[in-house]
């Protein structure tokens, strides 16, 4: 009798172990606190819109706060590795994303990134971004500047990896567009004043200024330039698009020109846009749950992750079960080789040479319209 009981317990344990092994475990590192929370909280929110299971396998999601700090993101990453996650998601800013990517690369765990992290050649083998490369956003801004007669441009941006990616892109491309890059000023995410930098920019009297900042933090340079009487055009990168930017900049936000993903103005897209159907569905689903006007690009990126996983997980499951190194490798390979996937931005397609997946059709220029956004002319 005791032997039978022992066998029954062993069989039950084995069954439970196999059931647990079948769960797809996902670790999410994002900024729930700190200056990047306006981007990081929507990341968490969007995970609640993911399906409960994919291809019959339960999704188990663990969310950790990194406060936008690379060291914390690294610690979160290694905790995910210890927990044997099948996929890492994050982070909500570029420096923390780069830190998480280093863990993903060392531990051989796929990473989906909502931030445009620049990584050395070969170091993004396990990292896939669901956002356009800075060069395409820069191209869109330069095209708009050229069409509007801009000849001189000042740079007012973050002194971190995100700001540097745009600065180098403008240095490489502005001259070819007939635009001279003049004043260059930098600031940190923790700064509570950019008065000195703004005065330097205004003194140079450029035709336009490009602000490279994040979320509500982008309101600081926007207001500083306006308060010092700057009359030229003020351009922003995609990370400025947030309800906090509109709220904090208030009337000074009007006239800002932002290179954005199309999902921010989903309803205004032409019916022919390849991302419109998914973008409109995202907006309705997200705002029904979190309130009108709460949509953000980072939330859309994370919503897109589910659209991607619904395609690639069944492919990976043909090779191995979740919870194993073989499944993680199969998932990475499926991401790289699946082909086109419809998202809120349009058609995404990763290749062995391109882990960004989007081209220039995944951008629009938008401008504040009261407490909302509209397509710019």
C-alpha positions in Angstrom: 0.0 0.0 0.0 2.8 2.4 0.9 4.6 1.5 -2.4 1.4 2.3 -4.4 1.1 5.6 -2.6 4.7 6.4 -3.3 4.3 5.6 -7.0 1.1 7.7 -7.1 2.9 10.6 -5.5 5.8 10.3 -8.0 3.5 10.1 -10.9 1.5 13.1 -9.7 4.7 15.1 -9.2 5.9 14.2 -12.6 2.6 15.3 -14.1 2.7 18.6 -12.3 6.3 19.1 -13.3 5.4 18.6 -17.0 2.4 20.9 -16.7 4.5 23.6 -15.2 7.1 23.1 -17.9 4.5 23.8 -20.5 3.8 27.3 -19.2 5.5 30.1 -21.2 7.2 32.3 -18.7 7.9 35.9 -19.6 9.9 38.4 -17.5 9.1 42.1 -18.0 11.5 44.8 -16.8 10.1 48.3 -17.0 10.1 51.7 -15.2 7.2 51.7 -12.8 8.8 54.5 -10.8 11.3 57.2 -11.5 11.5 59.7 -14.4 10.7 57.1 -17.0 7.4 55.9 -15.4 5.3 57.8 -18.0 6.7 55.3 -20.5 7.1 52.3 -18.2 3.7 52.2 -16.7 2.0 51.8 -20.1 4.3 48.9 -20.8 2.9 47.1 -17.7 -0.6 48.2 -18.6 -0.4 46.7 -22.1 0.7 43.3 -20.8 -2.8 43.0 -19.2 -4.2 42.9 -22.8 -2.1 39.9 -23.7 -4.0 36.6 -24.2 -4.1 34.2 -21.2 -2.6 31.5 -23.5 -1.0 31.0 -26.9 -1.3 27.7 -28.8 -2.7 26.0 -25.7 0.2 27.1 -23.5 -0.5 29.4 -20.5 1.4 32.8 -20.4 2.9 33.5 -17.0 4.1 37.1 -16.8 6.4 38.5 -14.1 6.8 42.3 -14.0 9.7 43.9 -12.1 10.4 47.6 -11.7 13.8 48.9 -12.9 13.1 52.6 -12.3 14.9 53.2 -15.6 18.2 52.3 -14.0 20.6 50.0 -16.0 21.9 48.3 -12.9 18.4 47.5 -11.7 17.5 46.2 -15.2 20.6 43.9 -15.1 19.6 42.5 -11.7 16.0 42.0 -13.0 17.5 40.2 -16.1 19.5 37.8 -14.0 16.6 37.1 -11.8 14.6 36.2 -14.9 17.4 33.9 -16.0 17.3 32.1 -12.6 13.6 31.7 -13.0 14.2 30.1 -16.4 12.0 32.6 -18.3 11.4 31.8 -22.0 11.4 35.5 -23.0 12.5 38.9 -21.6 10.6 42.1 -22.4 12.0 45.5 -21.7 12.9 48.0 -20.9 11.1 51.4 -21.2 14.2 53.4 -21.9 17.3 52.9 -24.0 20.1 52.6 -21.2 18.1 50.0 -19.3 17.2 48.1 -22.5 20.9 47.9 -23.4 21.7 46.5 -19.9 18.9 43.9 -20.3 20.1 43.0 -23.8 23.6 42.2 -22.4 21.9 39.7 -20.0 19.8 38.2 -22.8 22.9 37.7 -25.0 24.9 36.1 -22.2 22.1 33.8 -21.0 20.8 33.1 -24.5 17.2 34.2 -23.8 15.2 36.1 -26.5 14.4 39.7 -25.7 11.6 41.9 -27.2 12.4 45.5 -26.8 10.0 48.5 -27.0 13.0 50.9 -26.9 15.3 51.7 -29.8 18.5 50.2 -28.3 21.6 50.5 -30.4 23.8 47.5 -29.8 27.3 46.5 -31.2 27.3 44.3 -34.2 26.5 40.7 -33.2 25.3 41.7 -29.7 21.6 41.8 -30.7 21.5 38.1 -31.7 18.9 37.5 -29.0 17.3 41.0 -29.0 14.4 42.1 -31.3 13.1 45.7 -31.3 9.5 46.5 -32.0 10.2 50.1 -33.0 11.8 51.8 -35.9 15.5 52.5 -36.0 16.5 56.1 -35.2 17.7 56.6 -38.7 14.2 56.3 -40.1 12.7 58.7 -37.6 15.6 61.1 -38.3 14.9 60.8 -42.1 11.2 61.7 -41.5 12.2 64.8 -39.4 14.7 65.9 -42.0 12.2 65.5 -44.8 9.7 67.7 -43.0 12.4 70.3 -42.2 13.6 70.4 -45.8 10.0 70.8 -47.1 9.5 73.7 -44.7 12.7 75.6 -45.5 14.8 74.8 -42.5 18.5 75.5 -43.2 20.0 75.6 -39.7 19.3 73.2 -36.9 20.2 73.1 -33.2 20.2 69.9 -31.1 18.9 69.9 -27.6 18.9 66.3 -26.3 19.7 63.7 -23.6 23.3 62.9 -22.8 22.7 59.2 -22.8 22.5 56.3 -25.4 19.1 57.5 -26.6 20.2 61.0 -27.2 23.5 59.9 -28.7 21.8 57.7 -31.3 19.9 60.7 -32.7 22.8 63.1 -32.5 24.9 60.7 -34.6 22.1 60.2 -37.0 21.6 64.0 -37.5 25.4 64.5 -37.8 25.5 61.9 -40.5 22.4 63.0 -42.5 21.7 66.7 -42.0 24.3 68.1 -44.4 23.0 65.8 -47.2 19.6 67.3 -46.7 21.0 70.8 -47.0 20.7 71.5 -43.3 23.5 72.8 -41.1 23.7 71.4 -37.6 24.8 74.4 -35.4 24.4 74.4 -31.6 24.6 71.1 -29.7 23.4 71.1 -26.1 22.9 68.1 -23.8 21.1 67.5 -20.5 20.3 64.5 -18.3 17.0 62.8 -17.4 17.4 64.0 -13.8 17.9 67.7 -14.6 15.1 70.0 -13.4 16.2 72.9 -15.5 17.7 73.4 -19.0 17.7 77.2 -18.9 21.3 77.5 -19.8 21.1 75.1 -22.7 17.9 76.8 -24.0 19.6 80.2 -23.8 22.5 78.9 -25.8 20.2 77.5 -28.5 18.1 80.7 -28.7 21.2 82.8 -29.0 22.2 80.8 -32.1 18.9 81.7 -33.8 18.5 78.4 -35.7 15.6 77.8 -38.1 14.6 74.8 -36.0 15.5 72.8 -32.9 15.3 69.1 -32.4 14.5 68.0 -28.9 15.5 64.4 -28.0 13.9 63.6 -24.6 11.5 61.1 -23.1 7.9 61.4 -22.0 7.1 64.2 -19.6 10.8 65.0 -19.5 10.4 66.4 -23.0 8.2 69.2 -21.7 11.1 70.8 -19.9 13.1 71.8 -23.0 9.9 72.6 -24.9 8.8 75.1 -22.3 12.3 76.5 -21.8 12.6 77.3 -25.5 9.1 78.9 -25.6 9.6 80.9 -22.5 12.8 82.4 -23.9 11.0 83.6 -27.0 12.1 81.0 -29.5 10.0 81.4 -32.7 11.4 78.7 -34.9 10.1 75.1 -35.3 10.6 72.7 -32.5 10.8 69.0 -33.5 10.7 66.0 -31.2 11.5 62.3 -31.4 8.9 59.6 -30.8 9.6 59.2 -27.1 8.1 62.7 -26.5 4.7 61.3 -27.3 2.9 60.9 -24.0 0.0 62.4 -22.1 2.5 63.7 -19.6 4.2 65.8 -22.3 0.9 67.4 -23.2 0.0 68.0 -19.6 3.3 69.4 -18.4 4.0 71.5 -21.4 0.4 72.7 -21.6 0.0 75.7 -24.0 3.7 75.6 -24.7 3.3 72.2 -26.4 1.3 73.7 -29.3 3.2 73.7 -32.5 5.6 70.9 -31.6 6.3 68.5 -34.4 6.9 64.9 -33.5 8.1 61.9 -35.5 5.8 59.2 -34.2 4.5 55.8 -34.8 1.1 55.8 -36.6 -0.8 54.1 -33.8 -0.9 57.4 -31.9 -3.3 58.8 -34.5 -4.9 55.5 -35.5 -8.3 56.9 -36.4 -6.8 59.5 -38.7 -4.8 57.1 -40.8 -6.0 56.3 -44.4 -7.8 53.0 -44.7 -5.0 51.9 -47.0 -2.4 52.0 -44.2 -1.3 48.5 -43.4 -1.4 49.1 -39.6 -4.7 50.9 -39.3 -6.9 47.9 -38.4 -4.6 46.7 -35.6 -3.9 50.3 -34.4 -7.6 51.1 -34.1 -8.3 47.9 -32.3 -5.4 48.6 -29.9 -6.7 52.1 -29.1 -10.2 50.9 -28.4 -9.0 48.0 -26.3 -6.5 50.0 -24.3 -8.6 53.1 -23.8 -11.7 51.1 -22.8 -9.6 49.7 -20.0 -7.4 52.7 -19.0 -9.4 55.7 -20.1 -9.7 58.1 -23.1 -6.5 59.6 -24.2 -4.2 57.1 -22.4 -2.8 55.5 -25.5 1.0 55.7 -25.9 3.4 54.3 -28.4 5.1 52.1 -25.7 1.8 50.6 -24.9 1.3 49.9 -28.6 4.7 48.3 -28.8 3.9 45.9 -26.0 0.4 45.2 -27.5 2.3 44.3 -30.7 4.4 41.7 -28.8 1.3 39.6 -28.4 0.5 39.8 -32.1 4.1 38.6 -32.8 4.0 35.8 -30.2 0.8 34.5 -31.5 2.6 33.8 -34.8 6.0 32.6 -33.7 5.1 30.6 -30.5 3.3 27.8 -32.5 6.4 27.5 -34.7 8.7 27.2 -31.8 6.5 24.6 -30.1 7.1 22.3 -33.0 10.7 22.0 -31.8 10.6 22.0 -28.0 8.5 22.7 -24.9 8.7 25.9 -22.9 11.1 26.1 -20.0 14.0 24.6 -22.0 17.0 26.1 -23.8 15.8 24.4 -27.0 12.5 26.3 -26.8 14.3 29.6 -26.3 16.5 29.0 -29.3 13.5 27.9 -31.4 11.6 31.0 -30.3 14.6 33.2 -31.3 14.8 31.4 -34.7 11.1 31.7 -35.3 11.3 35.5 -34.7 14.1 35.9 -37.1 12.6 33.8 -39.9 8.8 34.0 -39.7 8.3 36.7 -42.3 5.8 39.5 -42.3 3.6 40.0 -39.3 0.8 42.6 -39.2 1.1 45.0 -36.2 -0.2 48.4 -35.1 2.5 50.1 -37.2 2.2 48.1 -40.3 4.0 45.0 -41.5 7.0 43.9 -39.4 9.6 41.5 -40.8 12.7 40.4 -39.0 15.7 38.9 -40.8 19.0 37.5 -39.7 20.5 40.9 -40.7 17.7 43.1 -39.3 16.3 42.8 -35.8 14.4 46.1 -36.0 11.8 44.9 -38.4 10.2 48.2 -39.6 11.0 50.5 -42.4 10.1 54.2 -43.1 6.4 53.5 -43.6 6.0 53.0 -39.8 6.3 56.8 -39.1 4.2 59.9 -39.3 4.6 63.5 -38.2 2.1 64.6 -35.6 1.5 67.8 -33.6 -0.5 68.6 -30.4 -4.1 69.3 -30.8 -5.3 70.5 -27.4 -5.0 67.6 -25.1 -4.6 65.1 -28.0 -2.6 64.7 -31.2 -3.3 65.1 -34.9 -1.5 64.4 -38.1 0.6 67.3 -39.2 0.3 68.8 -42.7 
